[in-house]
Amino acid sequence: MSSADFVHWEKRYAAPDYLYGTEPNGFLKAQAGLLPKAGKALAVADGEGRNGVWLAEQGLDVLSVDFSPTAQAKAKALAARRGVAVRFVQADVTAWDWPTAEFDVIAVIFIQFCGPPERRRIFAGIRQALKPGGLLLLQGYRPEQVAYNTGGPSEVENLYTEDMLREEFGSFAKLDIKAHDSVVSEGSRHSGMAAVVDLVGWK
């Protein structure tokens, strides 16, 4: 993550409201029935904490990772208001020393802030950090999202295709990938019809 990117996101997160709201991502919430009753969960690039806090509310031991101290301060405040314990690590996930086979669940929700080389490093870290049999829950925008202009990056190379996700996670024991157009309503930054792709996989 460049210093310019750091300044950009710090300024964005300095807004008093929660940019993407305080409720969990709709796709993530819909997978509640797949979550284990206990275990370790990782929320990747968790920003202001809406997804990590929700995972903690489901009874999981959550590690929320993000590079922005401003976003993490808001995430810690959200966890306190919700009465749950969440562990936080401030780190750039493109350069983080990913643990090995540590997490039962990894949530990867709209983290499309980097190009293909950095994305490959992140995805390799995800594969490394997930336990055998662990659950990966991922949602992101598809290239068609650029035309909708309702959220996400303008750089098409940052967006996901079904084939790209199958290539990255095709070694998993079970993989379910679905592309669809749906209305997304997540704060001021994700609002309106969107071209998304969902991945549910077990390593």
C-alpha positions in Angstrom: 0.0 0.0 0.0 1.5 3.3 -1.1 1.7 6.4 1.2 -0.8 8.1 -1.2 -3.2 5.2 -0.8 -2.8 5.4 3.0 -3.6 9.1 3.1 -6.6 8.6 0.7 -8.2 6.0 2.9 -7.4 7.8 6.2 -9.1 10.9 4.8 -12.1 8.8 3.7 -12.4 7.0 7.1 -12.1 10.3 9.0 -15.8 11.0 8.1 -18.0 10.9 11.2 -20.4 8.3 9.8 -19.6 4.7 8.9 -18.9 4.7 5.2 -20.4 1.2 4.6 -22.8 1.2 7.5 -22.6 -0.7 10.7 -24.6 -3.8 9.6 -22.8 -6.8 8.1 -22.6 -7.4 4.4 -25.8 -9.0 3.2 -24.1 -12.0 1.5 -22.0 -12.7 4.6 -25.0 -12.5 6.9 -26.9 -14.9 4.6 -24.3 -17.5 5.3 -24.8 -17.6 9.0 -26.1 -21.2 8.9 -22.7 -22.3 7.5 -20.6 -20.9 10.3 -19.2 -23.2 12.9 -20.5 -22.8 16.5 -17.0 -21.9 17.6 -13.6 -21.3 16.2 -11.3 -18.6 14.8 -12.4 -16.2 12.1 -10.4 -13.7 10.1 -12.0 -10.5 8.6 -9.6 -9.4 5.9 -9.3 -5.6 5.3 -12.2 -5.2 7.7 -12.2 -1.4 7.7 -14.7 0.0 10.2 -15.5 -3.4 11.5 -19.1 -4.2 10.5 -18.2 -7.7 9.3 -15.7 -8.6 12.0 -18.1 -7.5 14.7 -21.0 -9.5 13.3 -18.8 -12.6 13.2 -17.9 -12.1 16.8 -21.7 -11.8 17.6 -22.0 -15.3 16.1 -19.7 -16.6 18.8 -16.4 -16.7 16.8 -13.0 -15.6 18.0 -12.4 -12.9 15.5 -9.2 -11.2 14.2 -10.0 -8.0 12.3 -7.1 -6.8 10.1 -6.9 -3.4 8.4 -4.1 -0.9 7.6 -6.1 2.2 8.6 -5.8 3.3 12.3 -8.8 5.6 11.8 -11.0 2.8 10.5 -9.9 0.5 13.3 -10.7 3.1 16.0 -14.2 3.1 14.6 -14.3 -0.7 14.5 -13.2 -0.9 18.1 -16.0 1.6 19.1 -18.5 -0.5 17.2 -17.4 -3.7 19.0 -17.7 -2.0 22.3 -21.2 -0.7 21.5 -22.2 -4.2 20.5 -20.6 -5.8 23.5 -18.3 -8.2 21.7 -14.6 -8.9 21.9 -12.7 -8.6 18.7 -8.9 -8.8 18.3 -7.4 -6.2 16.0 -4.2 -6.1 14.0 -3.2 -3.0 12.0 -1.5 -4.3 8.9 -1.3 -4.0 5.1 -2.7 -7.3 3.9 -0.7 -7.1 0.7 2.5 -7.4 2.9 1.2 -9.1 6.1 2.9 -12.2 7.4 -0.1 -14.4 7.0 -0.3 -17.3 9.5 -0.6 -20.9 8.5 -3.7 -23.0 8.9 -5.0 -20.8 11.8 -8.6 -19.9 10.9 -11.8 -21.8 10.6 -13.5 -19.0 8.7 -12.2 -16.2 6.5 -14.4 -13.4 5.4 -13.2 -11.4 2.3 -15.8 -8.7 1.5 -15.2 -6.0 -1.2 -11.4 -5.7 -0.7 -10.8 -4.7 -4.3 -8.4 -1.8 -3.6 -5.4 -3.3 -5.4 -4.3 -4.7 -8.7 -3.6 -8.3 -9.8 -0.1 -8.7 -8.3 -1.1 -7.6 -4.8 -4.4 -9.5 -5.2 -2.5 -12.7 -5.9 -0.4 -12.3 -2.8 -3.6 -11.7 -0.7 -5.3 -14.8 -2.1 -2.2 -16.9 -1.5 -2.2 -15.6 2.1 -5.9 -16.6 2.4 -5.2 -20.1 1.2 -2.3 -20.4 3.6 -4.2 -19.0 6.6 -7.4 -21.1 6.3 -7.4 -24.5 8.0 -8.1 -27.7 6.0 -11.9 -27.9 6.0 -12.2 -24.2 6.8 -14.8 -21.9 5.3 -14.1 -19.0 2.9 -16.8 -16.4 2.3 -15.9 -13.9 -0.4 -17.9 -11.2 -2.2 -16.7 -8.7 -4.8 -17.6 -6.7 -7.8 -17.4 -8.0 -11.3 -16.1 -5.9 -14.3 -19.7 -5.1 -15.3 -19.8 -3.0 -12.1 -17.9 -0.2 -13.8 -21.0 0.6 -15.9 -23.3 0.7 -12.8 -21.0 3.1 -10.9 -22.7 2.3 -7.6 -19.5 1.5 -5.7 -16.2 -0.1 -5.9 -13.0 0.8 -7.9 -13.0 2.2 -11.4 -10.0 0.1 -12.3 -11.5 -2.9 -14.1 -8.4 -5.0 -13.4 -9.2 -4.8 -9.7 -12.5 -6.6 -10.2 -13.3 -10.3 -10.0 -14.5 -12.8 -12.6 -15.8 -16.3 -12.0 -12.9 -17.8 -13.9 -10.3 -15.9 -11.9 -11.8 -17.0 -8.6 -12.0 -20.6 -9.8 -8.3 -20.4 -10.8 -7.3 -19.0 -7.4 -9.4 -21.3 -5.2 -9.9 -24.4 -7.5 -7.8 -26.5 -5.2 -10.5 -26.3 -2.5 -12.5 -29.4 -1.6 -15.8 -27.7 -2.4 -16.5 -24.4 -4.2 -19.7 -22.6 -5.1 -19.4 -19.4 -7.1 -22.3 -17.3 -8.3 -22.4 -14.2 -10.4 -25.5 -12.0 -10.2 -26.8 -8.4 -10.4 -28.4 -7.3 -7.2 -29.3 -4.2 -5.3 -26.6 -3.4 -2.6 -27.3 -1.0 0.2 -24.3 -0.6 2.5 -23.8 2.9 3.6 -23.0 5.8 1.3 -20.3 4.0 -0.7 -22.2 0.9 -1.8 -25.7 1.8 -2.9 -27.7 0.7 -5.9 -27.8 -2.1 -8.5 -24.5 -3.9 -8.6 -22.7 -6.6 -10.5 -21.3 -8.9 -7.9 -19.9 -12.4 -7.5 -20.2 -14.6 -4.4 -17.9 -17.4 -3.4 -18.5 -20.0 -0.7 -15.7 -22.5 -0.4 -14.3 -25.2 1.9 -10.6 -25.8 1.8 
